[in-house]
Structure formats: C-alpha cells, structure tokens
C-alpha cells in the first residue's frame, strides 16, 4: 500500500502505531487493523487518533470484514456492535454502514471526536480489554449454542468462534 501511494503527498501510510503521534491528518482510515492490535496498542492508537482529529475536526473511518475470511495469526474478528460501543465509550460519535462482501458481513464506521477532554490511555486500554471480554463472552455463548455443523458456512462460523476465543485468551493474558 505504501508503494502505491509513495508519490501522493496527501496520503500517509503509517507503518506502526507509534508513528501516529507524528502525523497530521483530516481523515484517518483503519481498514482491517484493529482486529490485530492488543489492548495497549489500541489505546495508544486511539489516543493519538483522538488528539489528531480533535485538533483538525477530522474523521476516523474504520472498516472490517466479519467474520474474517480466513484465520489470521494475530486477529480476532470484531463484531460491529462491539466496536461501535468501544468508540462511543472512548469519546467518539459514531455512524455505521453495514453491507455484504463475498458472503461475509462488512462494516464501515465513521467517527468524529465528541467535545471534551481525551480519555487517558489507561482508560482507553481498560475499555479495549472490556471490549475483548465482551467479544469473548459472545463467542463462547455462540459456540455453546451451536447445533450440528452441516454446511461450510457453519464450519467457518465455528472456526471463527474457536479461533477468536483462543486469541482473546492470549491477548488478555499478555
């Protein structure tokens, strides 16, 4: 992606969370990113993004595909309602659009900073941990209530729940 936009001065590709503190932007796009970040990384990113967008009255665009198309080593599929609640809790007003892509649900969130002071990184991290716990509880309940797995779609959902439960446990223990 960085190579595609190397000659465009209006686009900055951020290679890691720490680099967010050193950019200026009116729009921040997180596409298939949050589901691979640990709570501390989410807190750092969201804290930087909140400050950046509050200064410029910009917008955060978050898009994800759920369930994930295939298991990724460090990813947990994040259902839209959990991410909406998280962003609202940490100081954003959020609008949502959901749609279907390749047989999967996709969503796009547009978030603007609410007036007020930014939350401390510790509070954002706590909200991220709480989001992961809620997702875990939902995955465990879905897994427990799963009936016979008779189709490929059933098996994909089951794999996403099992993989998600394992990854969330790893996240919460690290």
C-alpha positions in Angstrom: 0.0 0.0 0.0 2.8 2.4 0.8 4.3 1.8 -2.6 1.0 2.5 -4.3 0.8 5.9 -2.7 4.5 6.8 -2.4 4.2 9.8 -4.8 1.0 11.2 -3.2 1.8 13.9 -0.6 -1.9 13.8 0.6 -1.7 10.2 1.8 0.5 8.9 4.7 0.8 5.2 5.3 1.6 4.6 8.9 3.8 1.5 9.4 3.3 1.2 13.1 1.2 2.6 16.0 4.0 4.8 17.3 4.1 6.7 14.1 0.6 8.1 14.6 1.9 10.6 17.1 3.9 12.3 14.4 1.4 12.9 11.6 -1.2 15.4 10.7 -4.4 14.4 9.0 -8.1 15.3 8.4 -9.1 11.6 7.8 -7.7 8.5 9.5 -8.5 5.2 7.8 -8.2 2.0 9.7 -9.0 -0.9 7.4 -8.6 -4.4 8.8 -6.3 -3.1 11.5 -8.0 -3.1 14.9 -8.7 -6.8 15.0 -4.9 -7.5 15.2 -4.0 -5.0 17.9 -3.5 -5.7 21.6 -5.5 -3.5 24.1 -2.3 -1.4 24.8 -1.8 -0.9 21.1 -5.4 0.0 20.6 -5.2 2.5 23.5 -2.1 4.1 22.0 -3.6 4.3 18.5 -7.0 5.6 19.6 -5.4 8.2 22.0 -3.2 9.5 19.2 -6.1 9.5 16.7 -8.4 11.3 19.1 -5.9 14.1 19.7 -5.1 14.3 16.0 -8.7 14.5 14.9 -9.8 16.8 17.7 -7.2 19.4 16.5 -8.3 19.2 12.9 -12.0 18.4 13.3 -11.4 15.3 11.2 -13.0 11.9 10.9 -11.9 8.4 11.7 -13.1 5.7 9.2 -12.9 2.1 10.4 -13.8 -0.8 8.1 -13.7 -4.5 8.9 -15.0 -7.8 7.4 -16.7 -10.1 9.8 -16.2 -13.0 10.2 -12.7 -12.9 8.9 -12.3 -14.6 5.6 -9.6 -16.9 6.9 -7.9 -17.2 10.3 -5.1 -14.8 10.7 -2.4 -15.5 13.3 -2.9 -12.4 15.4 -6.5 -11.5 14.6 -9.9 -11.7 16.3 -13.0 -10.9 14.2 -14.6 -7.8 15.9 -18.3 -7.6 15.5 -19.5 -4.2 14.6 -21.7 -3.5 17.7 -18.7 -4.1 20.0 -16.5 -1.6 18.1 -19.3 1.0 18.0 -19.8 0.7 21.8 -16.0 0.9 22.3 -15.5 4.0 20.2 -18.5 5.7 21.8 -17.1 4.9 25.3 -13.7 6.4 24.5 -15.0 9.8 23.1 -16.3 9.4 19.5 -19.7 9.9 17.9 -20.2 7.0 15.5 -22.2 6.4 12.4 -22.3 2.9 10.8 -22.9 1.3 7.4 -23.1 -2.4 7.1 -23.0 -4.4 3.8 -22.2 -7.9 2.4 -18.9 -8.7 0.7 -18.1 -12.2 -0.7 -20.7 -13.8 1.6 -19.4 -12.1 4.7 -20.7 -9.1 6.6 -18.6 -6.0 6.3 -19.0 -2.7 8.0 -17.7 0.8 7.9 -17.8 3.2 10.9 -17.3 6.9 10.6 -16.4 8.5 13.9 -15.9 12.1 15.0 -14.4 13.3 18.2 -17.0 14.4 20.8 -16.4 17.7 22.5 -14.4 17.4 25.8 -11.1 16.2 27.0 -9.5 13.0 25.8 -9.5 9.9 27.9 -6.3 8.8 29.5 -4.6 5.9 27.6 -5.2 3.7 30.7 -9.0 4.3 30.4 -8.9 3.5 26.7 -6.9 0.4 27.4 -9.4 -0.7 30.0 -12.3 -0.1 27.6 -10.4 -2.2 25.0 -9.9 -5.0 27.5 -13.6 -4.8 28.3 -14.5 -5.0 24.6 -12.3 -8.2 24.2 -14.0 -9.7 27.2 -17.5 -9.0 25.8 -16.5 -10.4 22.4 -15.1 -13.5 24.2 -18.3 -14.0 26.1 -20.3 -13.7 22.9 -18.1 -16.2 21.1 -18.3 -18.7 24.0 -22.1 -18.4 24.1 -22.3 -18.8 20.3 -20.0 -21.9 20.5 -22.0 -23.3 23.3 -25.3 -22.9 21.5 -24.0 -24.2 18.1 -26.0 -27.0 16.8 -24.9 -29.5 14.2 -22.3 -28.2 11.7 -23.8 -29.3 8.4 -22.5 -26.6 6.0 -19.3 -24.9 5.1 -20.7 -21.6 6.4 -21.5 -23.4 9.8 -17.9 -24.6 9.9 -16.5 -21.1 9.1 -18.5 -19.6 11.9 -17.4 -22.3 14.3 -13.7 -21.8 13.4 -14.1 -18.0 13.8 -15.6 -18.5 17.3 -12.9 -21.1 18.4 -10.1 -19.1 16.9 -11.4 -15.9 18.5 -11.8 -17.5 21.9 -8.2 -18.7 21.8 -6.8 -15.4 20.6 -8.7 -13.3 23.1 -7.5 -15.5 25.9 -3.9 -15.0 24.7 -4.5 -11.2 24.4 -5.9 -11.0 27.9 -3.1 -13.0 29.4 -0.3 -11.0 27.8 
